Amino acid sequence: MLRRRGTRGCRPGPHLGRCPSPPVPVRPADKALSAECVWTGERVISLLARDDADMAERFVAFYDRFGCPMYRLGEAFSCVARSPVAQTTARATEGASLAEVASACWVDPAQEFTPPAAEPPAAGETPTPVTPMQQQ
């Protein structure tokens, strides 16, 4: 049997004397969906939503170092800003947490959110209309 250089451990079998090449990792068509871009990108937009621009800037350096597309940060952050979570100062609500919204927006930045339903007034209470403050 012919032995080729660098084929140690290759056993004869259905590959006809040649060692099969290792499987090539599958890359997503969109670089923004690669694991390193998703991980750092979601953190950047979560930090920005919590008003932590300094830490977000540090993560952007890693995001850029991995060769991730910068346009996706803007698209995903815009999506998070339109979400109901952003309207509640980025704390967890009954619907979705900031992390869940950031993840969903990363995958599909064009998604739409339904506004949260207003709670009905308690029995016996009359809702008070909200009026602008009068100038003195």
CYANA upper distance limits for C-alpha pairs under 8 A (distance plus 0.5 A):
  1 MET  CA     17 GLY  CA      8.02
  2 LEU  CA     17 GLY  CA      7.99
  3 ARG  CA      7 THR  CA      7.61
  7 THR  CA     19 CYS  CA      7.07
 10 CYS  CA     19 CYS  CA      6.13
 11 ARG  CA     19 CYS  CA      8.10
 12 PRO  CA     16 LEU  CA      7.59
 12 PRO  CA     17 GLY  CA      6.11
 12 PRO  CA     18 ARG  CA      8.34
 13 GLY  CA     17 GLY  CA      7.46
 15 HIS  CA     19 CYS  CA      7.16
 15 HIS  CA     20 PRO  CA      7.20
 27 ARG  CA     31 LYS  CA      8.40
 27 ARG  CA     34 SER  CA      7.54
 28 PRO  CA     33 LEU  CA      6.74
 28 PRO  CA     34 SER  CA      6.57
 29 ALA  CA     33 LEU  CA      8.43
 30 ASP  CA     34 SER  CA      7.89
 31 LYS  CA     37 CYS  CA      7.82
 31 LYS  CA     68 CYS  CA      6.79
 31 LYS  CA     69 PRO  CA      7.50
 32 ALA  CA     37 CYS  CA      5.89
 32 ALA  CA     38 VAL  CA      6.95
 32 ALA  CA     68 CYS  CA      6.34
 32 ALA  CA     69 PRO  CA      6.59
 32 ALA  CA     72 ARG  CA      7.30
 33 LEU  CA     37 CYS  CA      6.84
 33 LEU  CA     38 VAL  CA      6.24
 33 LEU  CA    107 VAL  CA      7.69
 34 SER  CA     38 VAL  CA      6.64
 35 ALA  CA     39 TRP  CA      6.60
 36 GLU  CA     40 THR  CA      6.71
 36 GLU  CA     63 TYR  CA      8.22
 36 GLU  CA     66 PHE  CA      7.52
 37 CYS  CA     41 GLY  CA      6.04
 37 CYS  CA     63 TYR  CA      6.73
 37 CYS  CA     66 PHE  CA      7.63
 37 CYS  CA     68 CYS  CA      6.10
 38 VAL  CA     42 GLU  CA      6.38
 38 VAL  CA    106 TRP  CA      7.61
 39 TRP  CA     43 ARG  CA      7.09
 40 THR  CA     44 VAL  CA      6.75
 40 THR  CA     59 PHE  CA      6.90
 40 THR  CA     60 VAL  CA      8.13
 40 THR  CA     62 PHE  CA      7.70
 40 THR  CA     63 TYR  CA      6.29
 41 GLY  CA     45 ILE  CA      6.91
 41 GLY  CA     59 PHE  CA      8.47
 41 GLY  CA     60 VAL  CA      8.25
 41 GLY  CA     63 TYR  CA      7.12
 41 GLY  CA     73 LEU  CA      6.99
 41 GLY  CA    106 TRP  CA      8.10
 42 GLU  CA     46 SER  CA      6.59
 42 GLU  CA     99 ALA  CA      8.24
 42 GLU  CA    102 ALA  CA      6.24
 42 GLU  CA    103 SER  CA      6.64
 42 GLU  CA    106 TRP  CA      7.12
 43 ARG  CA     47 LEU  CA      6.51
 43 ARG  CA     56 ALA  CA      7.96
 43 ARG  CA     59 PHE  CA      7.93
 44 VAL  CA     48 LEU  CA      6.71
 44 VAL  CA     56 ALA  CA      5.32
 44 VAL  CA     57 GLU  CA      8.12
 44 VAL  CA     59 PHE  CA      6.52
 44 VAL  CA     60 VAL  CA      7.14
 44 VAL  CA     73 LEU  CA      8.21
 45 ILE  CA     49 ALA  CA      6.60
 45 ILE  CA     56 ALA  CA      7.96
 45 ILE  CA     73 LEU  CA      7.38
 45 ILE  CA     76 ALA  CA      7.62
 45 ILE  CA     77 PHE  CA      5.94
 45 ILE  CA     80 VAL  CA      8.26
 45 ILE  CA    102 ALA  CA      7.28
 46 SER  CA     50 ARG  CA      6.88
 46 SER  CA     98 LEU  CA      7.29
 46 SER  CA     99 ALA  CA      7.30
 46 SER  CA    102 ALA  CA      6.85
 47 LEU  CA     51 ASP  CA      6.82
 47 LEU  CA     52 ASP  CA      5.62
 47 LEU  CA     53 ALA  CA      7.23
 47 LEU  CA     55 MET  CA      7.43
 47 LEU  CA     56 ALA  CA      5.97
 48 LEU  CA     52 ASP  CA      5.97
 48 LEU  CA     53 ALA  CA      6.06
 48 LEU  CA     56 ALA  CA      6.66
 48 LEU  CA     77 PHE  CA      8.40
 49 ALA  CA     77 PHE  CA      8.26
 49 ALA  CA     80 VAL  CA      8.05
 49 ALA  CA     81 ALA  CA      7.87
 49 ALA  CA     86 ALA  CA      7.36
 49 ALA  CA     89 THR  CA      8.50
 49 ALA  CA     90 ALA  CA      6.89
 50 ARG  CA     89 THR  CA      7.83
 50 ARG  CA     90 ALA  CA      6.56
 52 ASP  CA     56 ALA  CA      6.76
 53 ALA  CA     57 GLU  CA      6.54
 54 ASP  CA     58 ARG  CA      7.17
 55 MET  CA     59 PHE  CA      7.01
 56 ALA  CA     60 VAL  CA      6.70
 57 GLU  CA     61 ALA  CA      7.14
 58 ARG  CA     62 PHE  CA      7.62
 59 PHE  CA     63 TYR  CA      6.68
 60 VAL  CA     64 ASP  CA      6.49
 61 ALA  CA     65 ARG  CA      6.60
 62 PHE  CA     66 PHE  CA      6.78
 63 TYR  CA     67 GLY  CA      7.32
 63 TYR  CA     68 CYS  CA      6.27
 64 ASP  CA     68 CYS  CA      6.15
 64 ASP  CA     69 PRO  CA      8.07
 64 ASP  CA     70 MET  CA      7.89
 69 PRO  CA     73 LEU  CA      8.31
 70 MET  CA     74 GLY  CA      7.84
 71 TYR  CA     75 GLU  CA      6.99
 72 ARG  CA     76 ALA  CA      6.44
 72 ARG  CA    106 TRP  CA      8.13
 73 LEU  CA     77 PHE  CA      6.48
 74 GLY  CA     78 SER  CA      6.54
 75 GLU  CA     79 CYS  CA      6.87
 75 GLU  CA    109 PRO  CA      6.16
 75 GLU  CA    110 ALA  CA      8.37
 76 ALA  CA     80 VAL  CA      6.81
 76 ALA  CA    102 ALA  CA      7.82
 76 ALA  CA    105 CYS  CA      5.71
 76 ALA  CA    106 TRP  CA      5.74
 76 ALA  CA    108 ASP  CA      8.30
 76 ALA  CA    109 PRO  CA      5.44
 77 PHE  CA     81 ALA  CA      6.58
 77 PHE  CA    102 ALA  CA      8.41
 77 PHE  CA    105 CYS  CA      8.24
 78 SER  CA     82 ARG  CA      6.88
 78 SER  CA    109 PRO  CA      8.18
 79 CYS  CA     83 SER  CA      7.00
 79 CYS  CA    105 CYS  CA      6.26
 79 CYS  CA    109 PRO  CA      5.91
 79 CYS  CA    110 ALA  CA      7.24
 79 CYS  CA    111 GLN  CA      7.62
 79 CYS  CA    112 GLU  CA      8.43
 80 VAL  CA     85 VAL  CA      8.08
 80 VAL  CA     86 ALA  CA      6.95
 80 VAL  CA    101 VAL  CA      6.98
 80 VAL  CA    102 ALA  CA      6.68
 80 VAL  CA    105 CYS  CA      6.90
 81 ALA  CA     86 ALA  CA      5.85
 81 ALA  CA     87 GLN  CA      8.28
 82 ARG  CA     86 ALA  CA      7.39
 82 ARG  CA    112 GLU  CA      8.50
 82 ARG  CA    113 PHE  CA      7.84
 83 SER  CA     87 GLN  CA      7.58
 83 SER  CA    101 VAL  CA      8.02
 83 SER  CA    112 GLU  CA      8.38
 83 SER  CA    113 PHE  CA      6.28
 83 SER  CA    115 PRO  CA      8.48
 84 PRO  CA     88 THR  CA      7.25
 84 PRO  CA    113 PHE  CA      7.70
 84 PRO  CA    114 THR  CA      8.26
 84 PRO  CA    115 PRO  CA      6.70
 84 PRO  CA    116 PRO  CA      7.18
 85 VAL  CA     89 THR  CA      7.43
 85 VAL  CA     90 ALA  CA      5.83
 85 VAL  CA     91 ARG  CA      7.28
 85 VAL  CA     92 ALA  CA      7.60
 85 VAL  CA     93 THR  CA      7.39
 85 VAL  CA     96 ALA  CA      7.67
 85 VAL  CA     97 SER  CA      7.39
 85 VAL  CA     98 LEU  CA      6.67
 85 VAL  CA    101 VAL  CA      8.06
 86 ALA  CA     90 ALA  CA      5.54
 86 ALA  CA     98 LEU  CA      8.34
 88 THR  CA     93 THR  CA      8.20
 90 ALA  CA     97 SER  CA      8.35
 90 ALA  CA     98 LEU  CA      6.41
 91 ARG  CA     97 SER  CA      7.35
 91 ARG  CA     98 LEU  CA      7.21
 92 ALA  CA     96 ALA  CA      7.02
 92 ALA  CA     97 SER  CA      4.93
 92 ALA  CA     98 LEU  CA      6.90
 93 THR  CA     97 SER  CA      6.74
 96 ALA  CA    100 GLU  CA      6.51
 96 ALA  CA    101 VAL  CA      6.96
 97 SER  CA    101 VAL  CA      6.79
 98 LEU  CA    102 ALA  CA      6.45
 99 ALA  CA    103 SER  CA      6.61
100 GLU  CA    104 ALA  CA      6.65
101 VAL  CA    105 CYS  CA      6.44
102 ALA  CA    106 TRP  CA      6.52
103 SER  CA    107 VAL  CA      7.03
104 ALA  CA    108 ASP  CA      6.70
104 ALA  CA    109 PRO  CA      8.17
105 CYS  CA    109 PRO  CA      5.02
105 CYS  CA    110 ALA  CA      8.03
105 CYS  CA    111 GLN  CA      7.55
121 PRO  CA    125 GLU  CA      6.54
121 PRO  CA    126 THR  CA      7.46
121 PRO  CA    127 PRO  CA      6.87
